[in-house]
Amino acid sequence: MAKRLYNDQDRLVQDSIEGVLLGSGAKLARLEYKNTVKVVVRNDEDFKKDKVALVCGGGSGHEPSHAGWVGKGMLSAAVCGDVFASPSTEAVLAAIKAVTGPAGCIVISKNYTG
């Protein structure tokens, strides 16, 4: 039997996000919107909404996959779906609204069956 390294199967994604946030030195934050919306956004002093925002995301299970790319010179936000499942449209829209200013936003969307 394979050994599993998690505490609670129902909190896999949330625990992973919390780990990324703790390791960021307060440069990242979780978007507080709804429990079903799992979005990591930039929270550093250099982040301003005067530049084009970059938003990406996808199914969880390959952490720190998307959330690991959020930061200066990289993504403005990452939208995390459930394990091997795409994030909801509601979560994607919440991420876009949280990081987009007058310069606009590019959403990086990958094509897969999640």
Residue, then its C-alpha position, 0 to 999 in steps of 0.5 A: m500500500a502506498k504511503r500518503l502524506y496528508n492529514d485530511q483528504d477533504r482539506l488537501v487543496q486548502d492545506s496545500i494553499e496554506g503551506v504556500l502562503l506560509g512559505s511566501g513570507a506574506k508576499l502571497a494571500r488567499l482570496e477571501y471570497k467563499n470556501t469553494v473559491k481557492v485563489v492565491v493572489r500577490n500581496d507584496e508591496d510591489f504589486k500594483k494594478d497598473k500593469v497587465a495582470l496574469v491569471c492562471g490555474g487548473g486542477s490541484g494535485h500537482e502542488p505547488s503547481h499554479a500557486g507556486w508561480v504567483g509572484k513578482g514577474m510571474l502570475s498575479a493570481a492562481v486559481c486552484g480547482d479540486v484535485f484533478a478538476s478545473p476551478s469553477t468559473e466563479a473562482v476564475l472570475a473572482a481572481i480576475k476581479a481581485v487583480t485586474g486594473p485599468a491595464g487589463c488581464i490575460v487569462i492563461s487557460k489550458n485545455y484538458t479534460g479536468 
